[in-house]
């Protein structure tokens, strides 16, 4: 930790940054979670690759129509994620003061993205598995074992941890670059 990091932590207090990162992660979770549930309601097949292997095998290949729909859906999700990140940074006092170091930014994004990863696993994946709303069950796959495979989703959560780490480093690097460019 650098002297700048120390002074920032003394000025703002680490809990305020962590609290802000958790709050931003919860906002990210609410926004992306709502979008994912909407996607499931419109066409659950768009999220076919997120279903357990036995369900994917029973369903078969994704239709050409759904493959075409995935492109605007992924673009919309990325826009929503970037919008929440920009909002979260714009509401963080250290950003206005230009005191957001790379290491602090990595930690901030790790907490924010980690909060979403935990929400995705516990609320979206396990919650949908437990309640199995009709819109989340692919027609013809009702009652399959994969819908109760909590281990599959836990492994997804564990695989999300390195994604969170890499995403945090990338997001922090972007913030530092934007600062150096004068944004």
PyMOL commands that place a pseudoatom at each C-alpha (Angstrom):
pseudoatom trace, name=CA, resn=UNK, resi=1, chain=A, elem=C, hetatm=0, pos=[0.000, 0.000, 0.000]
pseudoatom trace, name=CA, resn=UNK, resi=2, chain=A, elem=C, hetatm=0, pos=[1.406, 3.435, -0.906]
pseudoatom trace, name=CA, resn=UNK, resi=3, chain=A, elem=C, hetatm=0, pos=[1.359, 6.615, 1.145]
pseudoatom trace, name=CA, resn=UNK, resi=4, chain=A, elem=C, hetatm=0, pos=[-1.481, 7.852, -1.068]
pseudoatom trace, name=CA, resn=UNK, resi=5, chain=A, elem=C, hetatm=0, pos=[-3.466, 4.704, -0.249]
pseudoatom trace, name=CA, resn=UNK, resi=6, chain=A, elem=C, hetatm=0, pos=[-2.844, 5.241, 3.470]
pseudoatom trace, name=CA, resn=UNK, resi=7, chain=A, elem=C, hetatm=0, pos=[-3.978, 8.860, 3.386]
pseudoatom trace, name=CA, resn=UNK, resi=8, chain=A, elem=C, hetatm=0, pos=[-7.077, 7.942, 1.413]
pseudoatom trace, name=CA, resn=UNK, resi=9, chain=A, elem=C, hetatm=0, pos=[-7.966, 5.216, 3.897]
pseudoatom trace, name=CA, resn=UNK, resi=10, chain=A, elem=C, hetatm=0, pos=[-7.488, 7.625, 6.790]
pseudoatom trace, name=CA, resn=UNK, resi=11, chain=A, elem=C, hetatm=0, pos=[-9.571, 10.312, 5.068]
pseudoatom trace, name=CA, resn=UNK, resi=12, chain=A, elem=C, hetatm=0, pos=[-12.433, 8.096, 3.925]
pseudoatom trace, name=CA, resn=UNK, resi=13, chain=A, elem=C, hetatm=0, pos=[-11.952, 5.066, 6.105]
pseudoatom trace, name=CA, resn=UNK, resi=14, chain=A, elem=C, hetatm=0, pos=[-11.698, 1.633, 4.528]
pseudoatom trace, name=CA, resn=UNK, resi=15, chain=A, elem=C, hetatm=0, pos=[-15.199, 0.647, 5.649]
pseudoatom trace, name=CA, resn=UNK, resi=16, chain=A, elem=C, hetatm=0, pos=[-16.707, 3.479, 3.589]
pseudoatom trace, name=CA, resn=UNK, resi=17, chain=A, elem=C, hetatm=0, pos=[-15.006, 2.206, 0.439]
pseudoatom trace, name=CA, resn=UNK, resi=18, chain=A, elem=C, hetatm=0, pos=[-15.966, -1.388, 1.198]
pseudoatom trace, name=CA, resn=UNK, resi=19, chain=A, elem=C, hetatm=0, pos=[-19.531, -0.353, 2.041]
pseudoatom trace, name=CA, resn=UNK, resi=20, chain=A, elem=C, hetatm=0, pos=[-19.752, 1.611, -1.202]
pseudoatom trace, name=CA, resn=UNK, resi=21, chain=A, elem=C, hetatm=0, pos=[-18.358, -1.344, -3.176]
pseudoatom trace, name=CA, resn=UNK, resi=22, chain=A, elem=C, hetatm=0, pos=[-20.863, -3.737, -1.584]
pseudoatom trace, name=CA, resn=UNK, resi=23, chain=A, elem=C, hetatm=0, pos=[-23.709, -1.284, -2.276]
pseudoatom trace, name=CA, resn=UNK, resi=24, chain=A, elem=C, hetatm=0, pos=[-22.558, -0.935, -5.899]
pseudoatom trace, name=CA, resn=UNK, resi=25, chain=A, elem=C, hetatm=0, pos=[-22.353, -4.732, -6.123]
pseudoatom trace, name=CA, resn=UNK, resi=26, chain=A, elem=C, hetatm=0, pos=[-25.919, -4.999, -4.856]
pseudoatom trace, name=CA, resn=UNK, resi=27, chain=A, elem=C, hetatm=0, pos=[-27.097, -2.431, -7.407]
pseudoatom trace, name=CA, resn=UNK, resi=28, chain=A, elem=C, hetatm=0, pos=[-25.234, -4.371, -10.108]
pseudoatom trace, name=CA, resn=UNK, resi=29, chain=A, elem=C, hetatm=0, pos=[-26.883, -7.555, -8.834]
pseudoatom trace, name=CA, resn=UNK, resi=30, chain=A, elem=C, hetatm=0, pos=[-30.357, -6.007, -8.905]
pseudoatom trace, name=CA, resn=UNK, resi=31, chain=A, elem=C, hetatm=0, pos=[-29.942, -4.562, -12.403]
pseudoatom trace, name=CA, resn=UNK, resi=32, chain=A, elem=C, hetatm=0, pos=[-28.320, -7.598, -14.014]
pseudoatom trace, name=CA, resn=UNK, resi=33, chain=A, elem=C, hetatm=0, pos=[-30.527, -9.992, -12.026]
pseudoatom trace, name=CA, resn=UNK, resi=34, chain=A, elem=C, hetatm=0, pos=[-33.668, -8.233, -13.261]
pseudoatom trace, name=CA, resn=UNK, resi=35, chain=A, elem=C, hetatm=0, pos=[-32.363, -8.343, -16.832]
pseudoatom trace, name=CA, resn=UNK, resi=36, chain=A, elem=C, hetatm=0, pos=[-31.528, -12.054, -16.562]
pseudoatom trace, name=CA, resn=UNK, resi=37, chain=A, elem=C, hetatm=0, pos=[-34.961, -12.868, -15.176]
pseudoatom trace, name=CA, resn=UNK, resi=38, chain=A, elem=C, hetatm=0, pos=[-36.494, -10.852, -18.007]
pseudoatom trace, name=CA, resn=UNK, resi=39, chain=A, elem=C, hetatm=0, pos=[-34.386, -12.799, -20.498]
pseudoatom trace, name=CA, resn=UNK, resi=40, chain=A, elem=C, hetatm=0, pos=[-35.543, -16.077, -18.949]
pseudoatom trace, name=CA, resn=UNK, resi=41, chain=A, elem=C, hetatm=0, pos=[-39.165, -14.943, -19.228]
pseudoatom trace, name=CA, resn=UNK, resi=42, chain=A, elem=C, hetatm=0, pos=[-38.795, -13.946, -22.893]
pseudoatom trace, name=CA, resn=UNK, resi=43, chain=A, elem=C, hetatm=0, pos=[-36.627, -16.840, -24.083]
pseudoatom trace, name=CA, resn=UNK, resi=44, chain=A, elem=C, hetatm=0, pos=[-34.875, -19.074, -21.550]
pseudoatom trace, name=CA, resn=UNK, resi=45, chain=A, elem=C, hetatm=0, pos=[-32.949, -20.750, -24.358]
pseudoatom trace, name=CA, resn=UNK, resi=46, chain=A, elem=C, hetatm=0, pos=[-30.798, -17.600, -24.608]
pseudoatom trace, name=CA, resn=UNK, resi=47, chain=A, elem=C, hetatm=0, pos=[-29.200, -18.718, -21.312]
pseudoatom trace, name=CA, resn=UNK, resi=48, chain=A, elem=C, hetatm=0, pos=[-28.905, -22.377, -22.377]
pseudoatom trace, name=CA, resn=UNK, resi=49, chain=A, elem=C, hetatm=0, pos=[-25.146, -22.431, -21.736]
pseudoatom trace, name=CA, resn=UNK, resi=50, chain=A, elem=C, hetatm=0, pos=[-25.822, -21.623, -18.058]
pseudoatom trace, name=CA, resn=UNK, resi=51, chain=A, elem=C, hetatm=0, pos=[-27.918, -24.755, -17.533]
pseudoatom trace, name=CA, resn=UNK, resi=52, chain=A, elem=C, hetatm=0, pos=[-26.432, -28.030, -16.209]
pseudoatom trace, name=CA, resn=UNK, resi=53, chain=A, elem=C, hetatm=0, pos=[-25.088, -30.500, -18.828]
pseudoatom trace, name=CA, resn=UNK, resi=54, chain=A, elem=C, hetatm=0, pos=[-27.975, -33.004, -18.633]
pseudoatom trace, name=CA, resn=UNK, resi=55, chain=A, elem=C, hetatm=0, pos=[-30.502, -30.260, -19.354]
pseudoatom trace, name=CA, resn=UNK, resi=56, chain=A, elem=C, hetatm=0, pos=[-28.417, -28.869, -22.229]
pseudoatom trace, name=CA, resn=UNK, resi=57, chain=A, elem=C, hetatm=0, pos=[-28.109, -32.387, -23.680]
pseudoatom trace, name=CA, resn=UNK, resi=58, chain=A, elem=C, hetatm=0, pos=[-31.846, -33.043, -23.399]
pseudoatom trace, name=CA, resn=UNK, resi=59, chain=A, elem=C, hetatm=0, pos=[-32.668, -29.669, -24.956]
pseudoatom trace, name=CA, resn=UNK, resi=60, chain=A, elem=C, hetatm=0, pos=[-30.266, -30.060, -27.851]
pseudoatom trace, name=CA, resn=UNK, resi=61, chain=A, elem=C, hetatm=0, pos=[-28.552, -27.352, -29.838]
pseudoatom trace, name=CA, resn=UNK, resi=62, chain=A, elem=C, hetatm=0, pos=[-29.616, -23.752, -29.602]
pseudoatom trace, name=CA, resn=UNK, resi=63, chain=A, elem=C, hetatm=0, pos=[-31.866, -22.626, -32.439]
pseudoatom trace, name=CA, resn=UNK, resi=64, chain=A, elem=C, hetatm=0, pos=[-30.535, -20.204, -35.042]
pseudoatom trace, name=CA, resn=UNK, resi=65, chain=A, elem=C, hetatm=0, pos=[-33.121, -17.637, -33.928]
pseudoatom trace, name=CA, resn=UNK, resi=66, chain=A, elem=C, hetatm=0, pos=[-31.888, -17.781, -30.345]
pseudoatom trace, name=CA, resn=UNK, resi=67, chain=A, elem=C, hetatm=0, pos=[-28.234, -17.572, -31.428]
pseudoatom trace, name=CA, resn=UNK, resi=68, chain=A, elem=C, hetatm=0, pos=[-29.112, -14.333, -33.240]
pseudoatom trace, name=CA, resn=UNK, resi=69, chain=A, elem=C, hetatm=0, pos=[-30.953, -13.022, -30.176]
pseudoatom trace, name=CA, resn=UNK, resi=70, chain=A, elem=C, hetatm=0, pos=[-27.912, -13.614, -27.946]
pseudoatom trace, name=CA, resn=UNK, resi=71, chain=A, elem=C, hetatm=0, pos=[-25.878, -10.846, -29.604]
pseudoatom trace, name=CA, resn=UNK, resi=72, chain=A, elem=C, hetatm=0, pos=[-28.163, -7.914, -28.687]
pseudoatom trace, name=CA, resn=UNK, resi=73, chain=A, elem=C, hetatm=0, pos=[-28.845, -9.500, -25.280]
pseudoatom trace, name=CA, resn=UNK, resi=74, chain=A, elem=C, hetatm=0, pos=[-25.131, -9.737, -24.450]
pseudoatom trace, name=CA, resn=UNK, resi=75, chain=A, elem=C, hetatm=0, pos=[-24.603, -6.180, -25.716]
pseudoatom trace, name=CA, resn=UNK, resi=76, chain=A, elem=C, hetatm=0, pos=[-27.478, -4.957, -23.527]
pseudoatom trace, name=CA, resn=UNK, resi=77, chain=A, elem=C, hetatm=0, pos=[-26.060, -6.735, -20.477]
pseudoatom trace, name=CA, resn=UNK, resi=78, chain=A, elem=C, hetatm=0, pos=[-22.624, -5.214, -21.106]
pseudoatom trace, name=CA, resn=UNK, resi=79, chain=A, elem=C, hetatm=0, pos=[-24.119, -1.726, -21.431]
pseudoatom trace, name=CA, resn=UNK, resi=80, chain=A, elem=C, hetatm=0, pos=[-26.008, -2.230, -18.153]
pseudoatom trace, name=CA, resn=UNK, resi=81, chain=A, elem=C, hetatm=0, pos=[-22.853, -3.442, -16.382]
pseudoatom trace, name=CA, resn=UNK, resi=82, chain=A, elem=C, hetatm=0, pos=[-20.777, -0.517, -17.660]
pseudoatom trace, name=CA, resn=UNK, resi=83, chain=A, elem=C, hetatm=0, pos=[-23.550, 1.921, -16.701]
pseudoatom trace, name=CA, resn=UNK, resi=84, chain=A, elem=C, hetatm=0, pos=[-23.619, 0.610, -13.128]
pseudoatom trace, name=CA, resn=UNK, resi=85, chain=A, elem=C, hetatm=0, pos=[-19.821, 0.755, -12.920]
pseudoatom trace, name=CA, resn=UNK, resi=86, chain=A, elem=C, hetatm=0, pos=[-19.765, 4.354, -14.173]
pseudoatom trace, name=CA, resn=UNK, resi=87, chain=A, elem=C, hetatm=0, pos=[-22.554, 5.281, -11.755]
pseudoatom trace, name=CA, resn=UNK, resi=88, chain=A, elem=C, hetatm=0, pos=[-20.758, 3.631, -8.849]
pseudoatom trace, name=CA, resn=UNK, resi=89, chain=A, elem=C, hetatm=0, pos=[-17.539, 5.478, -9.626]
pseudoatom trace, name=CA, resn=UNK, resi=90, chain=A, elem=C, hetatm=0, pos=[-19.318, 8.794, -10.078]
pseudoatom trace, name=CA, resn=UNK, resi=91, chain=A, elem=C, hetatm=0, pos=[-20.808, 8.481, -6.603]
pseudoatom trace, name=CA, resn=UNK, resi=92, chain=A, elem=C, hetatm=0, pos=[-17.516, 7.559, -4.917]
pseudoatom trace, name=CA, resn=UNK, resi=93, chain=A, elem=C, hetatm=0, pos=[-15.907, 10.562, -3.169]
pseudoatom trace, name=CA, resn=UNK, resi=94, chain=A, elem=C, hetatm=0, pos=[-12.345, 9.408, -3.891]
pseudoatom trace, name=CA, resn=UNK, resi=95, chain=A, elem=C, hetatm=0, pos=[-13.015, 9.605, -7.618]
pseudoatom trace, name=CA, resn=UNK, resi=96, chain=A, elem=C, hetatm=0, pos=[-13.895, 13.290, -7.442]
pseudoatom trace, name=CA, resn=UNK, resi=97, chain=A, elem=C, hetatm=0, pos=[-10.744, 13.890, -5.400]
pseudoatom trace, name=CA, resn=UNK, resi=98, chain=A, elem=C, hetatm=0, pos=[-8.670, 11.848, -7.918]
pseudoatom trace, name=CA, resn=UNK, resi=99, chain=A, elem=C, hetatm=0, pos=[-7.356, 9.754, -5.020]
pseudoatom trace, name=CA, resn=UNK, resi=100, chain=A, elem=C, hetatm=0, pos=[-8.329, 6.348, -6.370]
pseudoatom trace, name=CA, resn=UNK, resi=101, chain=A, elem=C, hetatm=0, pos=[-5.075, 4.374, -6.670]
pseudoatom trace, name=CA, resn=UNK, resi=102, chain=A, elem=C, hetatm=0, pos=[-4.742, 1.239, -8.762]
pseudoatom trace, name=CA, resn=UNK, resi=103, chain=A, elem=C, hetatm=0, pos=[-4.557, -1.061, -5.726]
pseudoatom trace, name=CA, resn=UNK, resi=104, chain=A, elem=C, hetatm=0, pos=[-7.607, 0.572, -4.130]
pseudoatom trace, name=CA, resn=UNK, resi=105, chain=A, elem=C, hetatm=0, pos=[-9.463, 0.326, -7.433]
pseudoatom trace, name=CA, resn=UNK, resi=106, chain=A, elem=C, hetatm=0, pos=[-8.654, -3.392, -7.740]
pseudoatom trace, name=CA, resn=UNK, resi=107, chain=A, elem=C, hetatm=0, pos=[-9.942, -3.998, -4.210]
pseudoatom trace, name=CA, resn=UNK, resi=108, chain=A, elem=C, hetatm=0, pos=[-13.051, -1.876, -4.871]
pseudoatom trace, name=CA, resn=UNK, resi=109, chain=A, elem=C, hetatm=0, pos=[-13.941, -3.781, -8.034]
pseudoatom trace, name=CA, resn=UNK, resi=110, chain=A, elem=C, hetatm=0, pos=[-13.137, -7.152, -6.429]
pseudoatom trace, name=CA, resn=UNK, resi=111, chain=A, elem=C, hetatm=0, pos=[-15.681, -6.427, -3.682]
pseudoatom trace, name=CA, resn=UNK, resi=112, chain=A, elem=C, hetatm=0, pos=[-18.225, -5.054, -6.167]
pseudoatom trace, name=CA, resn=UNK, resi=113, chain=A, elem=C, hetatm=0, pos=[-17.912, -7.922, -8.669]
pseudoatom trace, name=CA, resn=UNK, resi=114, chain=A, elem=C, hetatm=0, pos=[-17.550, -10.486, -5.868]
pseudoatom trace, name=CA, resn=UNK, resi=115, chain=A, elem=C, hetatm=0, pos=[-20.844, -9.294, -4.413]
pseudoatom trace, name=CA, resn=UNK, resi=116, chain=A, elem=C, hetatm=0, pos=[-22.483, -9.901, -7.778]
pseudoatom trace, name=CA, resn=UNK, resi=117, chain=A, elem=C, hetatm=0, pos=[-20.840, -13.340, -8.097]
pseudoatom trace, name=CA, resn=UNK, resi=118, chain=A, elem=C, hetatm=0, pos=[-22.253, -14.366, -4.700]
pseudoatom trace, name=CA, resn=UNK, resi=119, chain=A, elem=C, hetatm=0, pos=[-25.697, -12.932, -5.582]
pseudoatom trace, name=CA, resn=UNK, resi=120, chain=A, elem=C, hetatm=0, pos=[-25.696, -14.781, -8.898]
pseudoatom trace, name=CA, resn=UNK, resi=121, chain=A, elem=C, hetatm=0, pos=[-24.906, -18.075, -7.173]
pseudoatom trace, name=CA, resn=UNK, resi=122, chain=A, elem=C, hetatm=0, pos=[-27.111, -17.799, -4.097]
pseudoatom trace, name=CA, resn=UNK, resi=123, chain=A, elem=C, hetatm=0, pos=[-30.112, -15.861, -5.381]
pseudoatom trace, name=CA, resn=UNK, resi=124, chain=A, elem=C, hetatm=0, pos=[-30.301, -16.458, -9.111]
pseudoatom trace, name=CA, resn=UNK, resi=125, chain=A, elem=C, hetatm=0, pos=[-28.844, -19.945, -9.511]
pseudoatom trace, name=CA, resn=UNK, resi=126, chain=A, elem=C, hetatm=0, pos=[-29.812, -21.630, -6.220]
pseudoatom trace, name=CA, resn=UNK, resi=127, chain=A, elem=C, hetatm=0, pos=[-33.018, -19.621, -5.824]
pseudoatom trace, name=CA, resn=UNK, resi=128, chain=A, elem=C, hetatm=0, pos=[-34.229, -20.547, -9.287]
pseudoatom trace, name=CA, resn=UNK, resi=129, chain=A, elem=C, hetatm=0, pos=[-33.201, -24.160, -8.706]
pseudoatom trace, name=CA, resn=UNK, resi=130, chain=A, elem=C, hetatm=0, pos=[-35.118, -24.350, -5.464]
pseudoatom trace, name=CA, resn=UNK, resi=131, chain=A, elem=C, hetatm=0, pos=[-38.318, -22.642, -6.644]
pseudoatom trace, name=CA, resn=UNK, resi=132, chain=A, elem=C, hetatm=0, pos=[-38.099, -23.704, -10.298]
pseudoatom trace, name=CA, resn=UNK, resi=133, chain=A, elem=C, hetatm=0, pos=[-40.463, -21.088, -11.719]
pseudoatom trace, name=CA, resn=UNK, resi=134, chain=A, elem=C, hetatm=0, pos=[-42.036, -22.217, -14.967]
pseudoatom trace, name=CA, resn=UNK, resi=135, chain=A, elem=C, hetatm=0, pos=[-40.243, -19.506, -16.974]
pseudoatom trace, name=CA, resn=UNK, resi=136, chain=A, elem=C, hetatm=0, pos=[-36.820, -20.846, -15.909]
pseudoatom trace, name=CA, resn=UNK, resi=137, chain=A, elem=C, hetatm=0, pos=[-37.522, -24.483, -16.834]
pseudoatom trace, name=CA, resn=UNK, resi=138, chain=A, elem=C, hetatm=0, pos=[-36.919, -25.325, -20.462]
pseudoatom trace, name=CA, resn=UNK, resi=139, chain=A, elem=C, hetatm=0, pos=[-39.979, -27.093, -21.950]
pseudoatom trace, name=CA, resn=UNK, resi=140, chain=A, elem=C, hetatm=0, pos=[-39.481, -30.855, -22.053]
pseudoatom trace, name=CA, resn=UNK, resi=141, chain=A, elem=C, hetatm=0, pos=[-36.807, -30.850, -19.338]
pseudoatom trace, name=CA, resn=UNK, resi=142, chain=A, elem=C, hetatm=0, pos=[-39.119, -30.628, -16.343]
pseudoatom trace, name=CA, resn=UNK, resi=143, chain=A, elem=C, hetatm=0, pos=[-38.044, -32.756, -13.381]
pseudoatom trace, name=CA, resn=UNK, resi=144, chain=A, elem=C, hetatm=0, pos=[-34.532, -33.467, -14.651]
pseudoatom trace, name=CA, resn=UNK, resi=145, chain=A, elem=C, hetatm=0, pos=[-31.783, -34.020, -12.066]
pseudoatom trace, name=CA, resn=UNK, resi=146, chain=A, elem=C, hetatm=0, pos=[-29.811, -30.999, -13.261]
pseudoatom trace, name=CA, resn=UNK, resi=147, chain=A, elem=C, hetatm=0, pos=[-32.401, -28.642, -11.829]
pseudoatom trace, name=CA, resn=UNK, resi=148, chain=A, elem=C, hetatm=0, pos=[-31.406, -29.832, -8.340]
pseudoatom trace, name=CA, resn=UNK, resi=149, chain=A, elem=C, hetatm=0, pos=[-27.643, -29.871, -9.041]
pseudoatom trace, name=CA, resn=UNK, resi=150, chain=A, elem=C, hetatm=0, pos=[-26.469, -27.244, -6.568]
pseudoatom trace, name=CA, resn=UNK, resi=151, chain=A, elem=C, hetatm=0, pos=[-22.876, -28.439, -7.064]
pseudoatom trace, name=CA, resn=UNK, resi=152, chain=A, elem=C, hetatm=0, pos=[-22.955, -27.358, -10.716]
pseudoatom trace, name=CA, resn=UNK, resi=153, chain=A, elem=C, hetatm=0, pos=[-23.785, -23.804, -9.696]
pseudoatom trace, name=CA, resn=UNK, resi=154, chain=A, elem=C, hetatm=0, pos=[-21.308, -23.810, -6.809]
pseudoatom trace, name=CA, resn=UNK, resi=155, chain=A, elem=C, hetatm=0, pos=[-18.573, -24.772, -9.277]
pseudoatom trace, name=CA, resn=UNK, resi=156, chain=A, elem=C, hetatm=0, pos=[-19.769, -21.865, -11.425]
pseudoatom trace, name=CA, resn=UNK, resi=157, chain=A, elem=C, hetatm=0, pos=[-19.396, -19.576, -8.413]
pseudoatom trace, name=CA, resn=UNK, resi=158, chain=A, elem=C, hetatm=0, pos=[-15.857, -20.874, -7.830]
pseudoatom trace, name=CA, resn=UNK, resi=159, chain=A, elem=C, hetatm=0, pos=[-15.016, -20.363, -11.521]
pseudoatom trace, name=CA, resn=UNK, resi=160, chain=A, elem=C, hetatm=0, pos=[-16.368, -16.837, -11.147]
pseudoatom trace, name=CA, resn=UNK, resi=161, chain=A, elem=C, hetatm=0, pos=[-13.703, -15.965, -8.566]
pseudoatom trace, name=CA, resn=UNK, resi=162, chain=A, elem=C, hetatm=0, pos=[-10.807, -15.759, -11.068]
pseudoatom trace, name=CA, resn=UNK, resi=163, chain=A, elem=C, hetatm=0, pos=[-13.153, -13.939, -13.470]
pseudoatom trace, name=CA, resn=UNK, resi=164, chain=A, elem=C, hetatm=0, pos=[-13.813, -11.421, -10.685]
pseudoatom trace, name=CA, resn=UNK, resi=165, chain=A, elem=C, hetatm=0, pos=[-10.060, -11.060, -10.119]
pseudoatom trace, name=CA, resn=UNK, resi=166, chain=A, elem=C, hetatm=0, pos=[-9.253, -10.511, -13.798]
pseudoatom trace, name=CA, resn=UNK, resi=167, chain=A, elem=C, hetatm=0, pos=[-12.259, -8.209, -14.257]
pseudoatom trace, name=CA, resn=UNK, resi=168, chain=A, elem=C, hetatm=0, pos=[-11.198, -6.184, -11.216]
pseudoatom trace, name=CA, resn=UNK, resi=169, chain=A, elem=C, hetatm=0, pos=[-7.674, -5.699, -12.546]
pseudoatom trace, name=CA, resn=UNK, resi=170, chain=A, elem=C, hetatm=0, pos=[-9.039, -4.743, -15.980]
pseudoatom trace, name=CA, resn=UNK, resi=171, chain=A, elem=C, hetatm=0, pos=[-11.595, -2.280, -14.558]
pseudoatom trace, name=CA, resn=UNK, resi=172, chain=A, elem=C, hetatm=0, pos=[-8.976, -0.750, -12.240]
pseudoatom trace, name=CA, resn=UNK, resi=173, chain=A, elem=C, hetatm=0, pos=[-6.561, -0.360, -15.149]
pseudoatom trace, name=CA, resn=UNK, resi=174, chain=A, elem=C, hetatm=0, pos=[-9.263, 1.382, -17.185]
pseudoatom trace, name=CA, resn=UNK, resi=175, chain=A, elem=C, hetatm=0, pos=[-9.946, 3.815, -14.319]
pseudoatom trace, name=CA, resn=UNK, resi=176, chain=A, elem=C, hetatm=0, pos=[-6.239, 4.626, -13.976]
pseudoatom trace, name=CA, resn=UNK, resi=177, chain=A, elem=C, hetatm=0, pos=[-5.896, 5.119, -17.741]
pseudoatom trace, name=CA, resn=UNK, resi=178, chain=A, elem=C, hetatm=0, pos=[-8.942, 7.411, -17.826]
pseudoatom trace, name=CA, resn=UNK, resi=179, chain=A, elem=C, hetatm=0, pos=[-7.496, 9.437, -14.938]
pseudoatom trace, name=CA, resn=UNK, resi=180, chain=A, elem=C, hetatm=0, pos=[-4.181, 9.814, -16.746]
pseudoatom trace, name=CA, resn=UNK, resi=181, chain=A, elem=C, hetatm=0, pos=[-5.999, 10.908, -19.906]
pseudoatom trace, name=CA, resn=UNK, resi=182, chain=A, elem=C, hetatm=0, pos=[-7.794, 13.593, -17.902]
pseudoatom trace, name=CA, resn=UNK, resi=183, chain=A, elem=C, hetatm=0, pos=[-11.306, 12.145, -17.768]
for i in range(1, 183): cmd.bond("trace and resi %d" % i, "trace and resi %d" % (i + 1))
show_as sticks, trace
zoom trace
